[in-house]
Amino acid sequence: MPWLSESPASGSVAGGASQDSTVTVNAASLTAGSYSAHICVATNDATHALVDVPVSATVTSGGGGGELLVVDLSTPNQ
């Protein structure tokens, strides 16, 4: 999605550790409405090899840019 970015976009986290991640929604070029996407996080856990994180945003005034959404990915297997 061109309106969605995450930082860091890749990396490794040791077992039992956590890593903060920031998801940025850039509404500058979006019209008013609801938007949704998914961020997929790959793991080496055989039970949860891919963690799907839904992201949604609502633009109420036709854009404005710089809106920030922080998604907490520190909860194990969520």
PyMOL Python script that loads the backbone (N, CA, C, O; Angstrom):
from pymol import cmd

cmd.read_pdbstr("""\
ATOM      1  N   MET A   1       0.838  -1.172   0.000  1.00  0.00           N
ATOM      2  CA  MET A   1       0.000   0.000   0.000  1.00  0.00           C
ATOM      3  C   MET A   1       0.890   1.246   0.000  1.00  0.00           C
ATOM      4  O   MET A   1       1.757   1.381   0.863  1.00  0.00           O
ATOM      5  N   PRO A   2       0.693   2.124  -0.924  1.00  0.00           N
ATOM      6  CA  PRO A   2       1.544   3.319  -0.985  1.00  0.00           C
ATOM      7  C   PRO A   2       1.327   4.271   0.199  1.00  0.00           C
ATOM      8  O   PRO A   2       2.192   5.103   0.471  1.00  0.00           O
ATOM      9  N   TRP A   3       0.215   4.171   0.896  1.00  0.00           N
ATOM     10  CA  TRP A   3      -0.083   5.058   2.016  1.00  0.00           C
ATOM     11  C   TRP A   3       0.396   4.503   3.364  1.00  0.00           C
ATOM     12  O   TRP A   3       0.228   5.145   4.400  1.00  0.00           O
ATOM     13  N   LEU A   4       0.993   3.304   3.338  1.00  0.00           N
ATOM     14  CA  LEU A   4       1.366   2.616   4.566  1.00  0.00           C
ATOM     15  C   LEU A   4       2.842   2.247   4.543  1.00  0.00           C
ATOM     16  O   LEU A   4       3.333   1.707   3.551  1.00  0.00           O
ATOM     17  N   SER A   5       3.549   2.534   5.628  1.00  0.00           N
ATOM     18  CA  SER A   5       4.947   2.106   5.727  1.00  0.00           C
ATOM     19  C   SER A   5       5.223   1.675   7.158  1.00  0.00           C
ATOM     20  O   SER A   5       4.544   2.102   8.092  1.00  0.00           O
ATOM     21  N   GLU A   6       6.233   0.818   7.317  1.00  0.00           N
ATOM     22  CA  GLU A   6       6.607   0.377   8.647  1.00  0.00           C
ATOM     23  C   GLU A   6       8.112   0.524   8.843  1.00  0.00           C
ATOM     24  O   GLU A   6       8.900   0.442   7.900  1.00  0.00           O
ATOM     25  N   SER A   7       8.478   0.745  10.103  1.00  0.00           N
ATOM     26  CA  SER A   7       9.886   0.920  10.427  1.00  0.00           C
ATOM     27  C   SER A   7      10.172   0.251  11.764  1.00  0.00           C
ATOM     28  O   SER A   7       9.512   0.579  12.751  1.00  0.00           O
ATOM     29  N   PRO A   8      11.110  -0.659  11.840  1.00  0.00           N
ATOM     30  CA  PRO A   8      11.931  -1.144  10.731  1.00  0.00           C
ATOM     31  C   PRO A   8      11.118  -2.064   9.829  1.00  0.00           C
ATOM     32  O   PRO A   8      10.162  -2.698  10.275  1.00  0.00           O
ATOM     33  N   ALA A   9      11.504  -2.131   8.563  1.00  0.00           N
ATOM     34  CA  ALA A   9      10.795  -2.965   7.596  1.00  0.00           C
ATOM     35  C   ALA A   9      11.274  -4.412   7.636  1.00  0.00           C
ATOM     36  O   ALA A   9      10.594  -5.300   7.122  1.00  0.00           O
ATOM     37  N   SER A  10      12.419  -4.659   8.230  1.00  0.00           N
ATOM     38  CA  SER A  10      12.932  -6.020   8.370  1.00  0.00           C
ATOM     39  C   SER A  10      13.894  -6.070   9.542  1.00  0.00           C
ATOM     40  O   SER A  10      14.306  -5.036  10.069  1.00  0.00           O
ATOM     41  N   GLY A  11      14.244  -7.278   9.941  1.00  0.00           N
ATOM     42  CA  GLY A  11      15.174  -7.442  11.043  1.00  0.00           C
ATOM     43  C   GLY A  11      14.934  -8.748  11.756  1.00  0.00           C
ATOM     44  O   GLY A  11      14.097  -9.551  11.341  1.00  0.00           O
ATOM     45  N   SER A  12      15.664  -8.958  12.823  1.00  0.00           N
ATOM     46  CA  SER A  12      15.546 -10.177  13.625  1.00  0.00           C
ATOM     47  C   SER A  12      15.370  -9.803  15.088  1.00  0.00           C
ATOM     48  O   SER A  12      15.891  -8.789  15.554  1.00  0.00           O
ATOM     49  N   VAL A  13      14.624 -10.640  15.807  1.00  0.00           N
ATOM     50  CA  VAL A  13      14.403 -10.452  17.231  1.00  0.00           C
ATOM     51  C   VAL A  13      14.672 -11.788  17.909  1.00  0.00           C
ATOM     52  O   VAL A  13      14.120 -12.811  17.503  1.00  0.00           O
ATOM     53  N   ALA A  14      15.502 -11.789  18.924  1.00  0.00           N
ATOM     54  CA  ALA A  14      15.821 -13.015  19.650  1.00  0.00           C
ATOM     55  C   ALA A  14      14.587 -13.548  20.373  1.00  0.00           C
ATOM     56  O   ALA A  14      13.711 -12.778  20.766  1.00  0.00           O
ATOM     57  N   GLY A  15      14.523 -14.862  20.545  1.00  0.00           N
ATOM     58  CA  GLY A  15      13.413 -15.474  21.266  1.00  0.00           C
ATOM     59  C   GLY A  15      13.247 -14.864  22.646  1.00  0.00           C
ATOM     60  O   GLY A  15      14.230 -14.674  23.362  1.00  0.00           O
ATOM     61  N   GLY A  16      12.028 -14.560  23.023  1.00  0.00           N
ATOM     62  CA  GLY A  16      11.745 -13.962  24.314  1.00  0.00           C
ATOM     63  C   GLY A  16      11.953 -12.462  24.375  1.00  0.00           C
ATOM     64  O   GLY A  16      11.599 -11.825  25.368  1.00  0.00           O
ATOM     65  N   ALA A  17      12.524 -11.889  23.323  1.00  0.00           N
ATOM     66  CA  ALA A  17      12.757 -10.441  23.281  1.00  0.00           C
ATOM     67  C   ALA A  17      11.614  -9.762  22.530  1.00  0.00           C
ATOM     68  O   ALA A  17      10.724 -10.431  22.004  1.00  0.00           O
ATOM     69  N   SER A  18      11.645  -8.454  22.486  1.00  0.00           N
ATOM     70  CA  SER A  18      10.637  -7.702  21.736  1.00  0.00           C
ATOM     71  C   SER A  18      11.312  -6.610  20.926  1.00  0.00           C
ATOM     72  O   SER A  18      12.452  -6.233  21.199  1.00  0.00           O
ATOM     73  N   GLN A  19      10.610  -6.112  19.940  1.00  0.00           N
ATOM     74  CA  GLN A  19      11.111  -5.039  19.074  1.00  0.00           C
ATOM     75  C   GLN A  19       9.946  -4.106  18.788  1.00  0.00           C
ATOM     76  O   GLN A  19       8.922  -4.538  18.259  1.00  0.00           O
ATOM     77  N   ASP A  20      10.091  -2.840  19.129  1.00  0.00           N
ATOM     78  CA  ASP A  20       9.062  -1.869  18.788  1.00  0.00           C
ATOM     79  C   ASP A  20       9.069  -1.650  17.289  1.00  0.00           C
ATOM     80  O   ASP A  20      10.119  -1.674  16.647  1.00  0.00           O
ATOM     81  N   SER A  21       7.896  -1.440  16.743  1.00  0.00           N
ATOM     82  CA  SER A  21       7.747  -1.190  15.319  1.00  0.00           C
ATOM     83  C   SER A  21       6.760  -0.044  15.156  1.00  0.00           C
ATOM     84  O   SER A  21       5.763   0.020  15.876  1.00  0.00           O
ATOM     85  N   THR A  22       7.022   0.853  14.227  1.00  0.00           N
ATOM     86  CA  THR A  22       6.136   1.981  13.978  1.00  0.00           C
ATOM     87  C   THR A  22       5.518   1.832  12.601  1.00  0.00           C
ATOM     88  O   THR A  22       6.217   1.608  11.613  1.00  0.00           O
ATOM     89  N   VAL A  23       4.204   1.957  12.546  1.00  0.00           N
ATOM     90  CA  VAL A  23       3.471   1.923  11.284  1.00  0.00           C
ATOM     91  C   VAL A  23       2.988   3.344  11.016  1.00  0.00           C
ATOM     92  O   VAL A  23       2.338   3.959  11.861  1.00  0.00           O
ATOM     93  N   THR A  24       3.315   3.859   9.826  1.00  0.00           N
ATOM     94  CA  THR A  24       2.942   5.223   9.475  1.00  0.00           C
ATOM     95  C   THR A  24       1.910   5.204   8.361  1.00  0.00           C
ATOM     96  O   THR A  24       2.087   4.534   7.344  1.00  0.00           O
ATOM     97  N   VAL A  25       0.834   5.944   8.565  1.00  0.00           N
ATOM     98  CA  VAL A  25      -0.207   6.119   7.555  1.00  0.00           C
ATOM     99  C   VAL A  25      -0.058   7.533   7.010  1.00  0.00           C
ATOM    100  O   VAL A  25      -0.203   8.506   7.750  1.00  0.00           O
ATOM    101  N   ASN A  26       0.234   7.647   5.709  1.00  0.00           N
ATOM    102  CA  ASN A  26       0.371   8.951   5.070  1.00  0.00           C
ATOM    103  C   ASN A  26      -0.907   9.224   4.279  1.00  0.00           C
ATOM    104  O   ASN A  26      -1.116   8.656   3.207  1.00  0.00           O
ATOM    105  N   ALA A  27      -1.746  10.086   4.809  1.00  0.00           N
ATOM    106  CA  ALA A  27      -3.043  10.374   4.191  1.00  0.00           C
ATOM    107  C   ALA A  27      -3.006  11.558   3.231  1.00  0.00           C
ATOM    108  O   ALA A  27      -4.057  12.015   2.782  1.00  0.00           O
ATOM    109  N   ALA A  28      -1.829  12.059   2.911  1.00  0.00           N
ATOM    110  CA  ALA A  28      -1.714  13.259   2.080  1.00  0.00           C
ATOM    111  C   ALA A  28      -2.410  13.126   0.736  1.00  0.00           C
ATOM    112  O   ALA A  28      -2.989  14.099   0.252  1.00  0.00           O
ATOM    113  N   SER A  29      -2.370  11.958   0.121  1.00  0.00           N
ATOM    114  CA  SER A  29      -2.972  11.799  -1.207  1.00  0.00           C
ATOM    115  C   SER A  29      -4.266  10.994  -1.172  1.00  0.00           C
ATOM    116  O   SER A  29      -4.775  10.604  -2.223  1.00  0.00           O
ATOM    117  N   LEU A  30      -4.801  10.740   0.011  1.00  0.00           N
ATOM    118  CA  LEU A  30      -6.009   9.938   0.136  1.00  0.00           C
ATOM    119  C   LEU A  30      -7.251  10.819   0.198  1.00  0.00           C
ATOM    120  O   LEU A  30      -7.229  11.902   0.782  1.00  0.00           O
ATOM    121  N   THR A  31      -8.313  10.351  -0.399  1.00  0.00           N
ATOM    122  CA  THR A  31      -9.598  11.025  -0.269  1.00  0.00           C
ATOM    123  C   THR A  31     -10.278  10.527   0.995  1.00  0.00           C
ATOM    124  O   THR A  31      -9.871   9.515   1.566  1.00  0.00           O
ATOM    125  N   ALA A  32     -11.303  11.227   1.430  1.00  0.00           N
ATOM    126  CA  ALA A  32     -12.032  10.812   2.628  1.00  0.00           C
ATOM    127  C   ALA A  32     -12.582   9.410   2.439  1.00  0.00           C
ATOM    128  O   ALA A  32     -13.096   9.073   1.373  1.00  0.00           O
ATOM    129  N   GLY A  33     -12.471   8.596   3.482  1.00  0.00           N
ATOM    130  CA  GLY A  33     -12.975   7.231   3.423  1.00  0.00           C
ATOM    131  C   GLY A  33     -12.205   6.320   4.354  1.00  0.00           C
ATOM    132  O   GLY A  33     -11.339   6.759   5.111  1.00  0.00           O
ATOM    133  N   SER A  34     -12.537   5.043   4.281  1.00  0.00           N
ATOM    134  CA  SER A  34     -11.889   4.037   5.117  1.00  0.00           C
ATOM    135  C   SER A  34     -10.914   3.232   4.279  1.00  0.00           C
ATOM    136  O   SER A  34     -11.193   2.905   3.125  1.00  0.00           O
ATOM    137  N   TYR A  35      -9.778   2.916   4.862  1.00  0.00           N
ATOM    138  CA  TYR A  35      -8.726   2.156   4.188  1.00  0.00           C
ATOM    139  C   TYR A  35      -8.288   1.022   5.107  1.00  0.00           C
ATOM    140  O   TYR A  35      -8.273   1.170   6.329  1.00  0.00           O
ATOM    141  N   SER A  36      -7.935  -0.100   4.513  1.00  0.00           N
ATOM    142  CA  SER A  36      -7.444  -1.211   5.317  1.00  0.00           C
ATOM    143  C   SER A  36      -6.357  -1.952   4.550  1.00  0.00           C
ATOM    144  O   SER A  36      -6.314  -1.944   3.320  1.00  0.00           O
ATOM    145  N   ALA A  37      -5.479  -2.591   5.319  1.00  0.00           N
ATOM    146  CA  ALA A  37      -4.378  -3.364   4.754  1.00  0.00           C
ATOM    147  C   ALA A  37      -3.942  -4.366   5.812  1.00  0.00           C
ATOM    148  O   ALA A  37      -4.465  -4.377   6.927  1.00  0.00           O
ATOM    149  N   HIS A  38      -2.994  -5.193   5.456  1.00  0.00           N
ATOM    150  CA  HIS A  38      -2.439  -6.167   6.390  1.00  0.00           C
ATOM    151  C   HIS A  38      -0.922  -6.097   6.319  1.00  0.00           C
ATOM    152  O   HIS A  38      -0.347  -5.983   5.236  1.00  0.00           O
ATOM    153  N   ILE A  39      -0.284  -6.166   7.464  1.00  0.00           N
ATOM    154  CA  ILE A  39       1.161  -6.290   7.534  1.00  0.00           C
ATOM    155  C   ILE A  39       1.435  -7.737   7.922  1.00  0.00           C
ATOM    156  O   ILE A  39       0.910  -8.223   8.923  1.00  0.00           O
ATOM    157  N   CYS A  40       2.245  -8.418   7.144  1.00  0.00           N
ATOM    158  CA  CYS A  40       2.588  -9.817   7.424  1.00  0.00           C
ATOM    159  C   CYS A  40       3.982  -9.877   8.019  1.00  0.00           C
ATOM    160  O   CYS A  40       4.942  -9.369   7.438  1.00  0.00           O
ATOM    161  N   VAL A  41       4.083 -10.502   9.182  1.00  0.00           N
ATOM    162  CA  VAL A  41       5.359 -10.638   9.879  1.00  0.00           C
ATOM    163  C   VAL A  41       5.747 -12.115   9.834  1.00  0.00           C
ATOM    164  O   VAL A  41       5.042 -12.965  10.377  1.00  0.00           O
ATOM    165  N   ALA A  42       6.865 -12.412   9.186  1.00  0.00           N
ATOM    166  CA  ALA A  42       7.349 -13.787   9.087  1.00  0.00           C
ATOM    167  C   ALA A  42       8.111 -14.164  10.349  1.00  0.00           C
ATOM    168  O   ALA A  42       8.861 -13.352  10.891  1.00  0.00           O
ATOM    169  N   THR A  43       7.920 -15.395  10.818  1.00  0.00           N
ATOM    170  CA  THR A  43       8.623 -15.886  12.004  1.00  0.00           C
ATOM    171  C   THR A  43       9.223 -17.255  11.697  1.00  0.00           C
ATOM    172  O   THR A  43       8.925 -17.862  10.669  1.00  0.00           O
ATOM    173  N   ASN A  44      10.060 -17.722  12.591  1.00  0.00           N
ATOM    174  CA  ASN A  44      10.569 -19.079  12.446  1.00  0.00           C
ATOM    175  C   ASN A  44       9.833 -20.046  13.365  1.00  0.00           C
ATOM    176  O   ASN A  44      10.314 -21.153  13.605  1.00  0.00           O
ATOM    177  N   ASP A  45       8.686 -19.648  13.877  1.00  0.00           N
ATOM    178  CA  ASP A  45       7.825 -20.482  14.709  1.00  0.00           C
ATOM    179  C   ASP A  45       6.967 -21.344  13.786  1.00  0.00           C
ATOM    180  O   ASP A  45       6.159 -20.815  13.022  1.00  0.00           O
ATOM    181  N   ALA A  46       7.133 -22.664  13.848  1.00  0.00           N
ATOM    182  CA  ALA A  46       6.403 -23.564  12.947  1.00  0.00           C
ATOM    183  C   ALA A  46       4.889 -23.438  13.106  1.00  0.00           C
ATOM    184  O   ALA A  46       4.148 -23.635  12.143  1.00  0.00           O
ATOM    185  N   THR A  47       4.430 -23.115  14.300  1.00  0.00           N
ATOM    186  CA  THR A  47       2.988 -22.985  14.542  1.00  0.00           C
ATOM    187  C   THR A  47       2.435 -21.667  14.018  1.00  0.00           C
ATOM    188  O   THR A  47       1.296 -21.609  13.555  1.00  0.00           O
ATOM    189  N   HIS A  48       3.235 -20.614  14.090  1.00  0.00           N
ATOM    190  CA  HIS A  48       2.804 -19.277  13.672  1.00  0.00           C
ATOM    191  C   HIS A  48       3.852 -18.686  12.729  1.00  0.00           C
ATOM    192  O   HIS A  48       4.465 -17.664  13.039  1.00  0.00           O
ATOM    193  N   ALA A  49       4.053 -19.325  11.587  1.00  0.00           N
ATOM    194  CA  ALA A  49       5.101 -18.899  10.649  1.00  0.00           C
ATOM    195  C   ALA A  49       4.848 -17.514  10.069  1.00  0.00           C
ATOM    196  O   ALA A  49       5.788 -16.817   9.685  1.00  0.00           O
ATOM    197  N   LEU A  50       3.595 -17.117  10.005  1.00  0.00           N
ATOM    198  CA  LEU A  50       3.246 -15.810   9.467  1.00  0.00           C
ATOM    199  C   LEU A  50       2.192 -15.183  10.369  1.00  0.00           C
ATOM    200  O   LEU A  50       1.122 -15.755  10.576  1.00  0.00           O
ATOM    201  N   VAL A  51       2.499 -14.011  10.902  1.00  0.00           N
ATOM    202  CA  VAL A  51       1.571 -13.289  11.765  1.00  0.00           C
ATOM    203  C   VAL A  51       0.966 -12.161  10.948  1.00  0.00           C
ATOM    204  O   VAL A  51       1.684 -11.330  10.390  1.00  0.00           O
ATOM    205  N   ASP A  52      -0.354 -12.137  10.881  1.00  0.00           N
ATOM    206  CA  ASP A  52      -1.078 -11.138  10.111  1.00  0.00           C
ATOM    207  C   ASP A  52      -1.538 -10.034  11.045  1.00  0.00           C
ATOM    208  O   ASP A  52      -2.249 -10.298  12.015  1.00  0.00           O
ATOM    209  N   VAL A  53      -1.139  -8.793  10.762  1.00  0.00           N
ATOM    210  CA  VAL A  53      -1.521  -7.647  11.586  1.00  0.00           C
ATOM    211  C   VAL A  53      -2.413  -6.727  10.749  1.00  0.00           C
ATOM    212  O   VAL A  53      -1.928  -6.049   9.842  1.00  0.00           O
ATOM    213  N   PRO A  54      -3.712  -6.704  11.049  1.00  0.00           N
ATOM    214  CA  PRO A  54      -4.590  -5.812  10.288  1.00  0.00           C
ATOM    215  C   PRO A  54      -4.359  -4.348  10.663  1.00  0.00           C
ATOM    216  O   PRO A  54      -4.136  -4.021  11.828  1.00  0.00           O
ATOM    217  N   VAL A  55      -4.417  -3.478   9.657  1.00  0.00           N
ATOM    218  CA  VAL A  55      -4.256  -2.039   9.863  1.00  0.00           C
ATOM    219  C   VAL A  55      -5.419  -1.347   9.175  1.00  0.00           C
ATOM    220  O   VAL A  55      -5.741  -1.658   8.028  1.00  0.00           O
ATOM    221  N   SER A  56      -6.045  -0.418   9.865  1.00  0.00           N
ATOM    222  CA  SER A  56      -7.122   0.347   9.227  1.00  0.00           C
ATOM    223  C   SER A  56      -6.956   1.818   9.568  1.00  0.00           C
ATOM    224  O   SER A  56      -6.425   2.181  10.618  1.00  0.00           O
ATOM    225  N   ALA A  57      -7.421   2.646   8.658  1.00  0.00           N
ATOM    226  CA  ALA A  57      -7.353   4.094   8.855  1.00  0.00           C
ATOM    227  C   ALA A  57      -8.607   4.717   8.257  1.00  0.00           C
ATOM    228  O   ALA A  57      -9.124   4.246   7.245  1.00  0.00           O
ATOM    229  N   THR A  58      -9.081   5.763   8.881  1.00  0.00           N
ATOM    230  CA  THR A  58     -10.221   6.505   8.365  1.00  0.00           C
ATOM    231  C   THR A  58      -9.784   7.947   8.137  1.00  0.00           C
ATOM    232  O   THR A  58      -9.333   8.621   9.063  1.00  0.00           O
ATOM    233  N   VAL A  59      -9.920   8.413   6.904  1.00  0.00           N
ATOM    234  CA  VAL A  59      -9.599   9.791   6.553  1.00  0.00           C
ATOM    235  C   VAL A  59     -10.922  10.546   6.555  1.00  0.00           C
ATOM    236  O   VAL A  59     -11.849  10.186   5.829  1.00  0.00           O
ATOM    237  N   THR A  60     -11.007  11.589   7.368  1.00  0.00           N
ATOM    238  CA  THR A  60     -12.280  12.300   7.510  1.00  0.00           C
ATOM    239  C   THR A  60     -12.329  13.626   6.777  1.00  0.00           C
ATOM    240  O   THR A  60     -13.411  14.169   6.555  1.00  0.00           O
ATOM    241  N   SER A  61     -11.161  14.163   6.391  1.00  0.00           N
ATOM    242  CA  SER A  61     -11.209  15.480   5.756  1.00  0.00           C
ATOM    243  C   SER A  61     -10.493  15.515   4.412  1.00  0.00           C
ATOM    244  O   SER A  61     -10.055  16.577   3.970  1.00  0.00           O
ATOM    245  N   GLY A  62     -10.372  14.373   3.765  1.00  0.00           N
ATOM    246  CA  GLY A  62      -9.756  14.349   2.446  1.00  0.00           C
ATOM    247  C   GLY A  62      -8.252  14.428   2.463  1.00  0.00           C
ATOM    248  O   GLY A  62      -7.655  14.922   1.507  1.00  0.00           O
ATOM    249  N   GLY A  63      -7.626  13.964   3.506  1.00  0.00           N
ATOM    250  CA  GLY A  63      -6.160  13.949   3.567  1.00  0.00           C
ATOM    251  C   GLY A  63      -5.639  15.017   4.491  1.00  0.00           C
ATOM    252  O   GLY A  63      -6.410  15.764   5.093  1.00  0.00           O
ATOM    253  N   GLY A  64      -4.380  15.087   4.598  1.00  0.00           N
ATOM    254  CA  GLY A  64      -3.758  16.052   5.487  1.00  0.00           C
ATOM    255  C   GLY A  64      -2.340  15.660   5.785  1.00  0.00           C
ATOM    256  O   GLY A  64      -1.529  16.487   6.203  1.00  0.00           O
ATOM    257  N   GLY A  65      -2.041  14.408   5.573  1.00  0.00           N
ATOM    258  CA  GLY A  65      -0.663  13.935   5.677  1.00  0.00           C
ATOM    259  C   GLY A  65      -0.149  13.826   7.092  1.00  0.00           C
ATOM    260  O   GLY A  65      -0.559  14.558   7.992  1.00  0.00           O
ATOM    261  N   GLY A  66       0.745  12.904   7.254  1.00  0.00           N
ATOM    262  CA  GLY A  66       1.468  12.768   8.495  1.00  0.00           C
ATOM    263  C   GLY A  66       0.744  12.084   9.630  1.00  0.00           C
ATOM    264  O   GLY A  66       1.302  11.992  10.723  1.00  0.00           O
ATOM    265  N   GLU A  67      -0.476  11.595   9.430  1.00  0.00           N
ATOM    266  CA  GLU A  67      -1.133  10.892  10.514  1.00  0.00           C
ATOM    267  C   GLU A  67      -0.276   9.700  10.905  1.00  0.00           C
ATOM    268  O   GLU A  67       0.302   9.035  10.045  1.00  0.00           O
ATOM    269  N   LEU A  68      -0.194   9.431  12.197  1.00  0.00           N
ATOM    270  CA  LEU A  68       0.672   8.372  12.693  1.00  0.00           C
ATOM    271  C   LEU A  68      -0.150   7.355  13.453  1.00  0.00           C
ATOM    272  O   LEU A  68      -0.967   7.709  14.303  1.00  0.00           O
ATOM    273  N   LEU A  69       0.070   6.095  13.144  1.00  0.00           N
ATOM    274  CA  LEU A  69      -0.597   4.994  13.822  1.00  0.00           C
ATOM    275  C   LEU A  69       0.480   4.079  14.350  1.00  0.00           C
ATOM    276  O   LEU A  69       1.334   3.634  13.583  1.00  0.00           O
ATOM    277  N   VAL A  70       0.469   3.787  15.622  1.00  0.00           N
ATOM    278  CA  VAL A  70       1.461   2.888  16.197  1.00  0.00           C
ATOM    279  C   VAL A  70       0.786   1.568  16.510  1.00  0.00           C
ATOM    280  O   VAL A  70      -0.219   1.537  17.221  1.00  0.00           O
ATOM    281  N   VAL A  71       1.329   0.473  15.984  1.00  0.00           N
ATOM    282  CA  VAL A  71       0.801  -0.860  16.199  1.00  0.00           C
ATOM    283  C   VAL A  71       1.753  -1.594  17.121  1.00  0.00           C
ATOM    284  O   VAL A  71       2.947  -1.672  16.834  1.00  0.00           O
ATOM    285  N   ASP A  72       1.251  -2.137  18.229  1.00  0.00           N
ATOM    286  CA  ASP A  72       2.073  -2.866  19.199  1.00  0.00           C
ATOM    287  C   ASP A  72       2.195  -4.314  18.748  1.00  0.00           C
ATOM    288  O   ASP A  72       1.219  -5.063  18.793  1.00  0.00           O
ATOM    289  N   LEU A  73       3.387  -4.715  18.312  1.00  0.00           N
ATOM    290  CA  LEU A  73       3.634  -6.083  17.867  1.00  0.00           C
ATOM    291  C   LEU A  73       4.360  -6.876  18.944  1.00  0.00           C
ATOM    292  O   LEU A  73       4.910  -7.937  18.649  1.00  0.00           O
ATOM    293  N   SER A  74       4.380  -6.392  20.185  1.00  0.00           N
ATOM    294  CA  SER A  74       5.163  -7.042  21.219  1.00  0.00           C
ATOM    295  C   SER A  74       4.423  -8.169  21.917  1.00  0.00           C
ATOM    296  O   SER A  74       5.041  -8.903  22.688  1.00  0.00           O
ATOM    297  N   THR A  75       3.114  -8.344  21.681  1.00  0.00           N
ATOM    298  CA  THR A  75       2.377  -9.428  22.289  1.00  0.00           C
ATOM    299  C   THR A  75       2.645 -10.715  21.542  1.00  0.00           C
ATOM    300  O   THR A  75       2.344 -10.792  20.351  1.00  0.00           O
ATOM    301  N   PRO A  76       3.197 -11.731  22.186  1.00  0.00           N
ATOM    302  CA  PRO A  76       3.561 -12.970  21.480  1.00  0.00           C
ATOM    303  C   PRO A  76       2.361 -13.621  20.803  1.00  0.00           C
ATOM    304  O   PRO A  76       1.283 -13.730  21.387  1.00  0.00           O
ATOM    305  N   ASN A  77       2.566 -14.049  19.568  1.00  0.00           N
ATOM    306  CA  ASN A  77       1.587 -14.817  18.800  1.00  0.00           C
ATOM    307  C   ASN A  77       0.229 -14.163  18.690  1.00  0.00           C
ATOM    308  O   ASN A  77      -0.784 -14.862  18.659  1.00  0.00           O
ATOM    309  N   GLN A  78       0.176 -12.857  18.630  1.00  0.00           N
ATOM    310  CA  GLN A  78      -1.094 -12.155  18.472  1.00  0.00           C
ATOM    311  C   GLN A  78      -1.123 -11.467  17.134  1.00  0.00           C
ATOM    312  O   GLN A  78      -2.111 -10.813  16.796  1.00  0.00           O
TER     313      GLN A  78
END
""", "prot")
cmd.dss("prot")
cmd.show_as("cartoon", "prot")
cmd.util.cbc("prot")
cmd.orient("prot")
